[in-house]
Structure formats: structure tokens, C-alpha cells
């Protein structure tokens, strides 16, 4: 199919998109109906990549030998909108399409990719990837066993079939709500992303996995002005959902959070500097768990001996009330996955159980070297990259304390609530995070809002210094994206209210 014809084919929708009641009066038609539904498997339906083609390419890929091999087909349609002060300042759509071909022999990996899904192009890429090997051919399957479709996320109407006329009223509603919440709000920007991603994975052991992965995110940033002082804040929400997920209540809650975070900064100040107890607020503080601790538990860092946890399995790394889990099977979460990007069923991996390090996150390469089964943690940014161990939805489970008990236990310290920039040295776990919003705690009471705070520490040490964990565990609904070795993947993260007995706080007395 010619690219021009293909793009026209994709643009056709398949179902009815109705406008939510709270958006009536926005000047758009209530529904759009179109024909030509998006196929379940676009690679077979649009490009003729059937099992015979897959078998031919796999045979070429493994012609010089293989311990493992896979083909990773991907088709993703992305859409972006930006609304600034009532005007659409940016809008674009893009299609990412291709296949990545990987062959593994021992510690060596051969990898190649192509955007062209014709048989000659795929065979040429297969020969490039297979050049690392020089032994007899592996026995490639001639037929494949299709795996059952996952049920963690589904869309009534795929994002590829939802037009801008259905999205723009939502952005305008968010802007109007932000301006109505406080007269000091001076500027509002709203950002929209959605993606309709479909993958097909064929493996050397004969599995054939298909997965339809929707994604959406809305971000609102608010600037407020009082006299000559200007403050800004933001909030966002994201999920593997469809357009019906954007309810009036959900959007208002997001906007209220952004406005509240902004307005409190007019009364906030920098806290005293120095070593002190730090309370990590539930939800968004999961970024510290993810960055400063979670990455150190990915098996590739431990296999190479660069992680401080590389010889700690079975040993105590935290207090008995600390349990950390990576769970990809939470329905509709941003980090959720039916299957990982190696075709393995995604699941739940307990990393720390009652203070004891139990497991790392494994892809197939690391699992084989450790003599274990994969944990369904092999992930990649796109068909252009080989997979590696990555987190999905990482969180600390609820503990035995309450939030009030934790605050009452602190004589002089701070609460960290929202975060912007951060840096982490993954091997050692040293980190610095910039706290946008927080609170001062004095004499066991919350006394004042704070802002512009740096917290500095070491992930493994901070894990050891967790002395209290509350019963209010929750995942943050924000649109978190994790970067590692040049690859970015969507993730979720969360934490209960946690007390770390000591961190370095860079406040107003910092030199």
C-alpha cells in the first residue's frame, strides 16, 4: 500500500464519539461516524505480514545461529495539541512504524530495524542483525502460537479515530476552569497528548503476541500574578484510557490542584538548611522511590556490578514494614502492560518484602544469566531499540502508621509534596531533587508552606532510614516518563506518606 493511500486509510474512523454533557454549548457536532475500522492487527491487514512472512524473516535472522531472537512490529499514531491563552499555538500528528529485529547469542546482541515492512527490506535487516553470529542456523518456527489478547486496557473508540474537534473543547474547558478558580490567574497553557499504539511480537520459541496500547495525557500550567510577583504551577493526568475518561470531576480536580499549587507559593518561603527529617508526601513522592531506588534494582545494572544492590538479594535493605513492588497489571495505569516488549506476560515483582531484597527486574538476557524466569520487565521505547529491564508501575505498599502520627513524630523538618527537576547517579544511588511545593513541620505540626528546596541524599541509605510508613499508599496519576540509556518509556509510581529520619535540605541558609 502506498504511504499516501495508507495515511488516508488510517484517517478513517470506525465508531461514534459522543460529546460529554458538561461540554455542551462548545459549538461542535455531538457525534462523528465513519467507516473502515482500524484492524486488530494492522501489520497483517495493511501490509500482508502474515505468519509465513514472519517465519521467513525469522529464518533469515537466525541463519547464523541464535540463543534467542524476536521481531518487534510497531505502529503508533501520536497526536499533540497546545492551547495557550485560548489559542491553539501548536498541533501535530505523527506516525511511527517499523520492525526491530534482534538475535542474541551468549552475551552478544545483534539488532537492526527498518521502517519498510516489505519482505525484501525485512530480510536485509535480518541479515544485518545476524552478522554477529557464525555458527549453524537455529531452528526457526514455521508457525506461531497466537497468545490471548490482554484485558488491562481497552478503548471504545481508538485514539486514531478521535478528531481534534472532540479534543479541543476539553482543552478550552480546562482553561476556563483555571481562570475561574482565582482572579490572580494570569496565563494558562494546556497540553494534550494521545497515542494509538499497536505492537506484534514474534519469538524464536513460536509465540506471537499482539497488543493494542492506548495512551492519553493532559497537562495544565498556570501563571498567577500579585503585584510584581509571579508564580507558576502545574498538574497533569494520564492513563491508558479513551476520551470518556475525561470526566468533569477528573478535569476539575486536576485544575484545582494546579491552581492551589500555584497560589500557595505566594505565601511560601525557603526552609532552614541542614540535615533534618524529611516526610515524603504520598503519591508524587514515588519519583524518589523510582529514581533513587528502583533503577538500582533493574537486573542489567546488577549483572554488570554497577548497582549497590548487586550482592544484596536475600539481605536486609530496609525496616520490616517496607515492601516495594513493581506491578504492570494495574488496569489502565500509564505504566500498565499486558505483555512486555519481549512477548512475555507482564506481572508483579516484589523487589523488597518486609525489608528484605527479594528480586531484581529481569529481561530475558538477565534472567538467563541468573538462572531465573523473566519477570516480564523487558521494555523498549520503540522498534528502533533493543529491550532492557525497566520498571512499569512501581510503588511502596501501605505501612502500619498514619500520616498524623508521622507528622507528630517530627520536631523540626519538612514535607516534600511536588517535584520538578532531579538528578540520580544510578550505580551509587546519589540523588538531588528540586521540591516545588512543601511544608515546614515544627513541634509535630505543619506550620508554613515552603518552596524552592533541594533535597540531597543516597537512595539505598534513604531506604534504610525510613522509620515510619503510613497507611495512605496511592499511585500518582501524573504522566511520568522514565529515561534510561537514551530510551524513554511511560511509567507509574506511588508511595505512602513516609518518614526518612535524615536528609540534607538545601534551604535559605545553604552556602
C-alpha positions as CSV (number, residue, x, y, z in Angstrom):
1,X,0.0,0.0,0.0
2,X,1.4,3.4,-0.9
3,X,2.1,5.7,2.0
4,X,-0.4,8.3,0.8
5,X,-3.1,5.7,0.5
6,X,-2.1,4.3,3.9
7,X,-2.4,7.6,5.6
8,X,-5.8,8.2,4.2
9,X,-6.9,4.7,5.2
10,X,-5.8,5.3,8.8
11,X,-7.6,8.6,9.0
12,X,-10.9,6.9,8.7
13,X,-12.7,6.2,12.0
14,X,-14.8,3.3,13.0
15,X,-17.2,4.3,15.8
16,X,-19.3,7.0,17.3
17,X,-17.6,9.6,19.6
18,X,-20.2,11.4,21.7
19,X,-19.6,14.8,23.4
20,X,-19.7,14.7,27.3
21,X,-22.7,16.6,28.7
22,X,-20.6,19.2,30.5
23,X,-19.1,20.4,27.2
24,X,-22.5,21.1,25.5
25,X,-22.6,24.5,24.0
26,X,-19.0,24.4,22.8
27,X,-20.1,24.7,19.2
28,X,-19.3,21.2,17.9
29,X,-21.5,18.5,16.5
30,X,-22.5,15.8,19.1
31,X,-21.0,12.8,17.2
32,X,-18.9,11.7,14.3
33,X,-19.5,8.4,12.5
34,X,-17.1,6.9,10.0
35,X,-16.4,3.6,8.2
36,X,-13.3,1.4,7.8
37,X,-12.4,0.3,11.3
38,X,-8.8,0.1,12.4
39,X,-7.9,-3.6,12.2
40,X,-6.9,-5.6,15.2
41,X,-3.6,-6.4,13.5
42,X,-2.6,-3.7,11.1
43,X,0.6,-5.5,10.2
44,X,-1.2,-8.4,8.7
45,X,-4.3,-6.4,7.4
46,X,-2.5,-3.4,5.9
47,X,1.0,-4.8,5.0
48,X,0.4,-8.6,4.5
49,X,2.8,-9.6,7.3
50,X,1.3,-13.0,8.0
51,X,2.8,-16.0,9.7
52,X,4.5,-17.1,6.6
53,X,6.3,-13.8,6.2
54,X,7.2,-13.8,9.9
55,X,8.6,-17.3,9.6
56,X,10.7,-16.3,6.5
57,X,12.2,-13.3,8.3
58,X,12.9,-15.2,11.5
59,X,14.7,-17.9,9.5
60,X,16.9,-15.3,7.9
61,X,17.5,-13.6,11.3
62,X,18.7,-16.9,12.9
63,X,20.5,-18.3,9.8
64,X,23.9,-17.9,11.5
65,X,22.7,-19.2,14.9
66,X,20.7,-17.8,17.9
67,X,20.1,-18.5,21.5
68,X,17.1,-16.2,21.3
69,X,15.5,-13.9,18.7
70,X,12.5,-11.8,18.2
71,X,10.7,-9.5,15.7
72,X,9.0,-6.4,17.2
73,X,6.5,-4.7,14.9
74,X,5.1,-1.3,16.0
75,X,2.6,1.1,14.5
76,X,1.9,4.2,16.6
77,X,-0.2,7.3,15.7
78,X,0.6,10.2,18.0
79,X,-1.3,13.5,18.4
80,X,-0.3,16.7,20.2
81,X,-2.2,19.9,20.9
82,X,-1.1,23.0,22.8
83,X,-3.6,25.7,23.9
84,X,-2.1,29.0,25.2
85,X,-4.4,31.8,26.3
86,X,-7.3,30.4,24.3
87,X,-5.3,30.0,21.1
88,X,-4.0,26.7,19.6
89,X,-0.3,27.5,19.4
90,X,0.9,24.1,18.3
91,X,-0.7,20.9,16.8
92,X,0.7,17.9,15.1
93,X,0.2,14.3,14.3
94,X,2.8,11.7,13.5
95,X,3.0,8.0,12.6
96,X,5.8,5.8,13.9
97,X,6.0,2.5,12.1
98,X,8.6,-0.3,11.6
99,X,10.0,-3.5,12.9
100,X,13.0,-4.2,15.1
101,X,14.9,-7.5,14.6
102,X,17.1,-8.9,17.4
103,X,19.2,-12.0,17.7
104,X,21.0,-13.0,20.9
105,X,24.0,-15.3,21.2
106,X,25.6,-15.6,24.6
107,X,26.4,-12.0,25.7
108,X,26.2,-10.7,22.2
109,X,23.1,-9.0,20.7
110,X,22.7,-8.2,17.0
111,X,20.0,-5.6,16.3
112,X,18.6,-3.9,13.2
113,X,15.4,-2.1,12.3
114,X,13.5,-0.9,9.2
115,X,10.5,1.4,8.6
116,X,9.8,-0.5,5.4
117,X,7.6,-3.6,6.1
118,X,8.1,-5.2,2.7
119,X,9.7,-8.6,2.7
120,X,13.0,-7.6,0.9
121,X,13.6,-4.8,3.5
122,X,12.9,-7.0,6.4
123,X,15.2,-9.7,5.1
124,X,18.0,-7.2,4.6
125,X,17.6,-6.0,8.2
126,X,17.6,-9.6,9.4
127,X,20.9,-10.3,7.6
128,X,22.4,-7.2,9.2
129,X,21.4,-8.3,12.7
130,X,22.5,-11.9,12.2
131,X,26.1,-10.8,11.2
132,X,27.2,-11.2,14.9
133,X,26.9,-15.0,14.6
134,X,28.9,-17.6,12.8
135,X,27.6,-21.0,13.7
136,X,24.9,-23.3,12.3
137,X,21.4,-22.0,11.8
138,X,18.9,-22.1,14.7
139,X,15.7,-24.0,14.1
140,X,13.1,-21.2,13.5
141,X,9.4,-22.0,13.8
142,X,7.3,-22.3,10.7
143,X,4.1,-21.5,12.5
144,X,3.3,-19.4,15.6
145,X,1.0,-19.7,18.6
146,X,-1.0,-16.5,18.9
147,X,-1.2,-15.5,22.6
148,X,-4.5,-14.4,24.1
149,X,-5.2,-10.6,23.9
150,X,-4.7,-8.8,27.2
151,X,-7.6,-7.1,29.1
152,X,-5.8,-4.4,31.1
153,X,-6.7,-1.5,28.9
154,X,-9.2,-1.1,26.1
155,X,-10.9,1.8,24.2
156,X,-14.4,2.0,23.0
157,X,-13.1,4.3,20.3
158,X,-9.4,4.2,19.4
159,X,-7.5,7.5,19.6
160,X,-6.7,7.2,15.9
161,X,-10.4,7.7,15.3
162,X,-10.9,10.7,17.6
163,X,-10.7,14.1,15.8
164,X,-9.4,17.4,17.0
165,X,-13.0,18.7,17.2
166,X,-13.5,16.3,20.1
167,X,-10.3,17.2,21.9
168,X,-10.2,21.0,21.6
169,X,-13.4,21.6,23.7
170,X,-11.8,19.6,26.6
171,X,-8.7,21.9,26.5
172,X,-10.9,25.0,26.4
173,X,-12.9,23.7,29.4
174,X,-9.7,23.2,31.4
175,X,-8.5,26.7,30.6
176,X,-11.9,28.3,31.5
177,X,-11.9,26.4,34.8
178,X,-8.4,27.5,35.7
179,X,-9.2,31.2,35.1
180,X,-12.5,30.9,37.1
181,X,-10.8,29.5,40.2
182,X,-8.8,32.5,41.1
183,X,-8.7,36.1,39.8
184,X,-4.9,36.2,40.1
185,X,-4.5,33.6,37.4
186,X,-2.8,35.5,34.6
187,X,-1.9,32.9,32.0
188,X,-3.0,29.3,31.3
189,X,-1.4,26.7,29.0
190,X,-3.0,23.3,28.3
191,X,-1.1,20.4,26.6
192,X,-2.8,17.3,25.1
193,X,-1.1,14.1,24.0
194,X,-2.7,10.9,22.8
195,X,-1.4,7.8,21.2
196,X,-2.8,4.7,19.5
197,X,-0.1,2.1,19.5
198,X,-0.3,-1.5,18.2
199,X,2.5,-4.0,18.5
200,X,3.1,-7.5,17.3
201,X,6.0,-9.6,18.7
202,X,7.2,-12.9,17.2
203,X,9.7,-15.0,19.2
204,X,12.1,-17.8,18.3
205,X,10.1,-20.2,20.6
206,X,7.0,-19.7,18.5
207,X,5.0,-17.1,20.4
208,X,3.0,-14.5,18.6
209,X,1.8,-11.6,20.8
210,X,-0.3,-8.6,19.7
211,X,-1.2,-5.7,22.0
212,X,-3.2,-2.5,21.4
213,X,-1.8,0.1,23.8
214,X,-3.8,3.4,24.1
215,X,-2.4,6.4,26.0
216,X,-3.5,9.9,26.8
217,X,-2.3,12.8,28.9
218,X,-3.4,16.3,29.7
219,X,-1.2,18.9,31.4
220,X,-2.3,22.3,32.6
221,X,0.3,25.0,33.7
222,X,-0.9,28.1,35.5
223,X,0.9,31.5,35.9
224,X,-0.6,33.8,38.6
225,X,0.3,37.4,39.4
226,X,0.0,39.5,42.5
227,X,1.6,42.9,42.1
228,X,5.1,42.4,40.7
229,X,5.3,38.8,41.9
230,X,4.6,35.9,39.5
231,X,4.3,32.3,40.5
232,X,3.6,29.1,38.4
233,X,2.4,25.6,39.0
234,X,1.1,22.7,37.1
235,X,-0.8,19.4,37.2
236,X,-1.4,16.6,34.8
237,X,-3.3,13.3,34.5
238,X,-2.5,10.3,32.3
239,X,-3.8,6.8,31.7
240,X,-4.3,4.1,29.1
241,X,-7.9,5.2,28.6
242,X,-10.2,6.7,25.9
243,X,-11.8,10.1,25.7
244,X,-14.7,9.1,28.0
245,X,-12.1,9.0,30.9
246,X,-12.0,12.8,30.8
247,X,-15.0,13.5,33.1
248,X,-15.9,16.9,34.5
249,X,-14.9,15.8,38.0
250,X,-11.5,14.5,36.9
251,X,-10.6,17.6,34.9
252,X,-11.8,20.0,37.7
253,X,-9.7,18.1,40.3
254,X,-6.6,18.4,38.0
255,X,-7.2,22.1,37.5
256,X,-7.8,22.8,41.2
257,X,-4.5,21.0,42.0
258,X,-2.6,23.2,39.6
259,X,-4.2,26.4,40.9
260,X,-3.7,25.5,44.5
261,X,-0.1,24.6,43.9
262,X,0.5,28.0,42.3
263,X,-1.4,30.2,44.7
264,X,0.3,28.7,47.9
265,X,3.7,29.8,46.6
266,X,2.8,33.5,47.2
267,X,2.8,32.7,51.0
268,X,5.7,30.1,50.9
269,X,9.3,30.6,51.9
270,X,12.5,28.6,51.9
271,X,13.0,26.4,54.9
272,X,16.2,26.3,57.1
273,X,19.0,24.4,55.6
274,X,20.8,21.4,57.0
275,X,20.3,17.7,58.0
276,X,16.8,17.0,59.2
277,X,13.9,14.5,59.0
278,X,12.0,14.6,55.7
279,X,8.5,13.5,55.2
280,X,7.7,12.3,51.6
281,X,4.1,13.0,50.8
282,X,2.0,10.2,49.4
283,X,1.7,9.8,45.6
284,X,4.1,12.0,43.7
285,X,7.0,11.3,46.1
286,X,7.1,7.9,44.4
287,X,9.6,9.7,42.0
288,X,12.3,9.2,44.6
289,X,11.4,5.6,45.0
290,X,11.6,5.1,41.3
291,X,14.7,7.1,40.5
292,X,16.9,6.7,43.6
293,X,16.0,3.1,44.5
294,X,14.0,1.4,41.7
295,X,16.7,1.8,39.0
296,X,19.2,0.1,41.2
297,X,17.0,-3.0,41.3
298,X,17.0,-3.4,37.5
299,X,18.9,-6.5,36.7
300,X,21.2,-5.1,34.0
301,X,22.9,-2.8,36.5
302,X,23.3,-5.6,38.9
303,X,24.5,-8.1,36.3
304,X,27.3,-5.6,35.4
305,X,28.0,-5.0,39.1
306,X,27.3,-1.2,38.9
307,X,24.4,-1.2,41.3
308,X,24.9,-1.1,45.1
309,X,22.3,-3.9,45.3
310,X,24.3,-6.3,43.1
311,X,25.1,-8.7,46.1
312,X,22.1,-7.8,48.3
313,X,19.4,-10.4,47.3
314,X,18.2,-12.0,50.5
315,X,19.7,-9.3,52.7
316,X,18.0,-6.6,54.7
317,X,17.8,-3.2,52.9
318,X,15.0,-1.5,54.9
319,X,12.9,-1.9,58.0
320,X,10.4,-4.8,58.2
321,X,7.4,-2.5,57.4
322,X,8.8,-1.6,53.9
323,X,7.6,-3.5,50.9
324,X,8.3,-2.4,47.3
325,X,6.6,-3.8,44.3
326,X,6.7,-3.3,40.5
327,X,3.3,-4.3,39.1
328,X,2.5,-3.9,35.4
329,X,-1.0,-5.5,35.8
330,X,-2.9,-2.5,37.3
331,X,-5.7,-1.8,34.8
332,X,-5.5,1.4,32.7
333,X,-2.4,2.7,34.5
334,X,0.1,4.7,32.4
335,X,2.8,2.1,33.2
336,X,0.5,-0.9,32.7
337,X,1.3,-3.7,30.2
338,X,-0.4,-6.9,29.1
339,X,2.9,-8.2,27.7
340,X,6.3,-6.7,27.9
341,X,8.3,-5.9,24.7
342,X,9.8,-9.3,24.5
343,X,6.4,-11.0,24.4
344,X,6.4,-12.2,28.0
345,X,3.2,-11.8,30.1
346,X,3.7,-8.9,32.4
347,X,3.1,-9.4,36.1
348,X,4.1,-8.3,39.6
349,X,7.6,-8.5,41.0
350,X,8.2,-8.0,44.7
351,X,11.5,-6.2,44.9
352,X,11.6,-5.6,48.7
353,X,9.5,-7.7,51.0
354,X,9.3,-6.8,54.7
355,X,12.6,-5.0,54.4
356,X,14.4,-7.9,52.5
357,X,15.6,-7.5,48.9
358,X,13.9,-10.4,47.1
359,X,14.4,-9.9,43.4
360,X,15.6,-7.7,40.6
361,X,13.6,-6.7,37.5
362,X,14.7,-9.1,34.6
363,X,14.5,-9.2,30.9
364,X,15.2,-12.4,29.1
365,X,19.0,-11.9,28.9
366,X,19.5,-11.1,32.6
367,X,17.0,-13.8,33.7
368,X,19.0,-16.5,31.8
369,X,22.3,-15.4,33.3
370,X,20.7,-15.5,36.8
371,X,19.0,-18.9,36.1
372,X,15.6,-17.4,36.6
373,X,12.4,-16.8,34.7
374,X,11.9,-13.4,33.1
375,X,9.8,-11.0,35.3
376,X,8.0,-9.5,32.2
377,X,10.2,-6.4,32.5
378,X,11.8,-6.2,29.1
379,X,10.8,-2.8,27.7
380,X,11.9,-0.6,24.8
381,X,11.0,2.9,23.6
382,X,10.2,1.8,20.1
383,X,11.1,-0.7,17.3
384,X,14.4,1.3,16.9
385,X,15.7,-0.1,20.2
386,X,16.5,-3.4,21.8
387,X,14.7,-4.1,25.1
388,X,16.3,-3.9,28.6
389,X,15.0,-4.3,32.2
390,X,12.7,-1.4,33.1
391,X,10.1,-0.5,35.7
392,X,6.3,-0.3,35.0
393,X,4.2,0.7,38.0
394,X,6.5,0.9,41.0
395,X,5.2,1.6,44.5
396,X,5.7,1.1,48.2
397,X,2.9,-0.7,50.0
398,X,1.0,0.8,52.9
399,X,2.6,0.6,56.3
400,X,1.4,0.4,59.9
401,X,1.4,4.2,60.8
402,X,-0.8,7.1,60.0
403,X,0.1,10.4,58.3
404,X,-0.8,12.3,61.5
405,X,1.5,10.0,63.6
406,X,4.4,10.7,61.2
407,X,3.9,14.5,61.4
408,X,3.6,14.4,65.2
409,X,6.9,12.5,65.3
410,X,8.9,15.3,63.7
411,X,10.2,18.2,65.9
412,X,11.9,20.1,63.0
413,X,11.7,19.0,59.4
414,X,9.9,19.4,56.1
415,X,7.2,17.7,54.0
416,X,8.0,17.3,50.3
417,X,4.9,17.4,48.1
418,X,5.7,18.2,44.4
419,X,8.9,17.8,42.4
420,X,10.3,19.2,39.2
421,X,14.0,18.6,38.3
422,X,16.1,15.8,39.7
423,X,19.4,14.0,39.1
424,X,20.4,10.5,40.1
425,X,23.6,8.5,39.9
426,X,22.1,5.1,39.3
427,X,25.1,3.0,40.4
428,X,25.7,4.6,43.8
429,X,22.1,5.9,44.2
430,X,23.2,9.5,45.0
431,X,20.4,12.0,44.2
432,X,19.3,15.6,44.2
433,X,15.7,16.6,43.8
434,X,14.1,20.0,43.5
435,X,11.0,20.4,45.6
436,X,8.5,22.8,44.1
437,X,5.9,22.6,46.9
438,X,6.2,21.5,50.5
439,X,5.6,22.4,54.2
440,X,7.5,23.2,57.3
441,X,7.0,20.9,60.3
442,X,7.8,22.3,63.8
443,X,6.9,20.7,67.1
444,X,4.9,17.9,65.4
445,X,2.7,20.4,63.5
446,X,2.6,21.7,59.9
447,X,3.3,25.4,60.3
448,X,4.0,27.0,56.9
449,X,4.3,26.4,53.2
450,X,7.8,26.2,51.7
451,X,9.2,26.4,48.2
452,X,12.5,26.2,46.2
453,X,14.0,23.4,48.2
454,X,16.7,20.9,47.2
455,X,16.9,17.6,48.9
456,X,20.1,15.6,48.7
457,X,20.7,12.0,49.7
458,X,21.6,8.5,48.7
459,X,18.8,6.1,47.6
460,X,20.0,2.9,49.5
461,X,20.8,5.0,52.6
462,X,17.4,6.8,52.5
463,X,15.7,3.4,52.1
464,X,17.5,2.3,55.3
465,X,16.5,5.5,57.0
466,X,12.7,5.1,56.5
467,X,11.5,4.9,60.1
468,X,7.7,5.2,59.5
469,X,5.4,4.3,56.7
470,X,1.7,5.4,56.6
471,X,-1.4,3.6,55.6
472,X,-2.3,6.0,52.8
473,X,-0.4,4.4,49.8
474,X,-1.5,5.7,46.4
475,X,-0.3,5.8,42.8
476,X,0.2,9.3,41.3
477,X,-2.0,9.9,38.3
478,X,0.6,12.1,36.5
479,X,2.2,11.5,33.2
480,X,5.5,10.1,34.3
481,X,8.1,9.1,31.7
482,X,11.3,7.3,32.6
483,X,14.6,7.8,30.8
484,X,17.3,5.2,30.7
485,X,20.2,4.7,28.3
486,X,18.6,7.1,25.8
487,X,15.2,5.4,25.9
488,X,12.0,6.8,27.3
489,X,9.0,4.7,28.4
490,X,5.8,5.6,30.2
491,X,5.6,4.5,33.9
492,X,3.5,4.9,37.0
493,X,4.8,5.3,40.6
494,X,3.5,5.8,44.1
495,X,4.2,5.8,47.8
496,X,2.5,6.2,51.1
497,X,3.5,9.1,53.4
498,X,7.0,8.1,54.5
499,X,9.4,9.5,57.2
500,X,13.1,9.5,56.3
501,X,15.0,10.1,59.5
502,X,17.6,12.3,57.9
503,X,18.3,14.1,54.6
504,X,20.3,17.1,53.5
505,X,17.9,20.0,52.9
506,X,19.2,23.0,50.8
507,X,17.2,25.9,52.3
508,X,17.8,29.6,52.9
509,X,21.0,29.1,54.9
510,X,22.7,27.0,52.3
511,X,26.1,28.1,51.3
